[in-house]
């Protein structure tokens, strides 16, 4: 096969789909940004409403509940009406969720005035979170498998990781924007976060509607994935159920546990950075304030990172500083995505997944041991090694399923529900012990991900994503 046909964005029948790939990749940027804001929302509600860590995890529950509820409908829309219809439906639903934050803010004002209880205001915000997540479900169900077919199949894992790199960019800016609007204060030092929380969501809703119109205008080819297991040609003796293929069924479980680990680490990052690192020298506080005063347009972003403690003898990170530091963590995540895409062009996807899973087992265990700044560094390393997991599990799970890949992708996306359940356990462990000990929960999740990666050839009967499986045993 010619080198031209094996280029990243040239399909096996010779079509160049680079522009379509770029447009679809913009969706990953969108949901990375929105997810990044979700991840810094927990501490805001803990402070505003007096919630425990386990209670604030309802934010993640509402977010991932949206994925669970809408995954199958998204798969049905994609299967019956194609990728384009699924994307437009998802974008419209995201916009509705973004605009919902306007009435939710009004409910919050009513709660502050004593007209409704604080729990009512919390639920109002959670409805917006869940609705946005429902829209993102359509986008993930459609865009993830679509990137794997937009070019030669040899580079399927590389393409989905490149597209997911845009997700990493969004996750960098999401916490930055969230820190400004969720942890803002007035001149008297009072929190105004709940009054300004709606601004980034409503702005995003407007941009999403523009993006939906662009997708409406563009022509998108409906390219099926390779039917390596002959599921759609009536081959006698071959099972046509996706659930009979262990590389898919175990991908659903691996994705459930991976997203559980990711959601827990992301959502409690601020708690960890505020509570667990050792105290810093007192001189760092005035130095940081001077830096903010001379930073021009970056001054507001840099101001308020540190706060004096123990009578001014030391200083520690504030919630705002930790929120901004989350953007640094996502730089590690983004670096992992880009370097991972390059690594996946040279090494088989399942081995890379197994190795990265193993490294994250080690990183989270070292955080659990509470080893001071060394454990803090391991939190950032965990972001790097998480980077390729979601897209790579996705590509391995839908391998060879042909037209059934759209249906399979809806179940893999539904597995994102793990992010709603396990963070509550992580928060519970942190509440009864400390935040470092809570990292024992994602450690066990990564252990299964590593197992799935290393054992994938046995589950799929294929040596790699580009090799046809042996039908023996299927």
C-alpha positions, 0 to 999 in steps of 0.5 A: 500500500502506498505511503499516500494512502497510509497518511493520517487523514487519507482514507483507504479509498483515497479521500482526504478528510483533514478538514473534517477531522479538524472540525470534529476536533473542535468538539473535543476542545469544547467538552474539555473546557466545560469539563475543566470548569466542572472539576473546579466547581466542587470546592466552590459549593463546599464553601458556599453551601457548607458541604462535605467532600462526599456531598460536593461529589454530587456535582460529578454525579449529576455530570456523569448521570447525564452521560449515563442517561443519554448514551444509548439515545446518542447511539441510536441517533448516530446509527439511524441518522449518521454522525452529523445528526448526532453532533448537531443534536449534542450541540443544541443540548449543550447550549440549552444546558448553558443557558439554564445557568441563568435561571439557576443563578436567580434561584441562588439569589432567592436562596440567599434571600431566604425564599428557598432553601440552599439545597434548592439552589444546589439542585438548580445548578446540578440540572444545568450540569446534567443537561450539558453532560447529556449534550456532551454524551452525543458529541463523545458517542459520535466524535470518538469513533468517527476520528478512528475512521477519518484516515488509514486504520493503521493510525486509528489510535493516533488520530483519536489521541490527537483529537483528544489533545484538543480536549487537553487544551480545553481542560487547561483553560476551563479551570482558569476561567472557573477560578476567575468566576467561581472564586471571585470576591468583591471589594469587601472580600466577600465571595461573589462566585455564585453570582458570576458562575453563569457567565462562562456557561452562557457565553459557551452556549452562544458559541456552541450554537455558532458551531452547530450551524457550521456543522449543519453547513458542512458535508460529512462522509459516513465512513464505517469501521472495518468489520473484522469479525464479519458481524454484518455479513451473516457468516454462519457460526459467528456471533453478531452480538457485540457483548460476545466479544470480550475486548469490547465488554472489558473495554466498557469495564475498563472505561468505567474504572478509568473515568472513575479514577480520572473524575476522582483525581480531577474533582478533588485536586483542589482539596488535595492542593489546599490540604496536603502539601507542606507549608511554604516559606512566609516570604512567598506570600508577599512575593506572589502579591508583588508579582500580581501587582506588576503583572498587568492583565494577568494580575487578577489571575495571579492575585490571591494564590497564597494565604498566610497561616500559623500567625504568618510564619508560613503560607499555603495555597488558597482555593483560587491558587489551587484552581489555577494550579489545576491548569498546570496539571492539565499541561501535563495531561496535554503533554501526555496526549501529544507525546502519546499520539507520537508514541502510538505511531511506533508502539502497539496501543494495548502495550502503551495503555498497559504501561501507562496504567502501571505507572499510574498505579505507582503514582497514586500509591506514592500519593497515598503514602503521603510523602510531602512534595514528592507525593505532590509531584506524583499527582501531576505525573498521574495527569500525564499518564492518564492522558492516553487512557480514555481514547486508547481504551475507546479505540481498542474496545470498538476494534473490528466491530464494523457498523456495530461500532456506533452502538458499541461506542454508546455503551463505552460512553455510558461507562463514563457513569463510573465518574459519578459513583467512585468519586463519592467513595474517594470523598468518603475515604478522604472525609474519614481519613485525609485526601492523600488516603483517598487516592487508594480508590483510583489506584485500584481502578488503574490496576484493572486498566493496566491489566486490560491493556496487557491482556487485550490481544488475548481478549480480541484474538488480534495482535494489534489494532491493525491486525485482523483477528483470528476467528478461532474462539469467536 
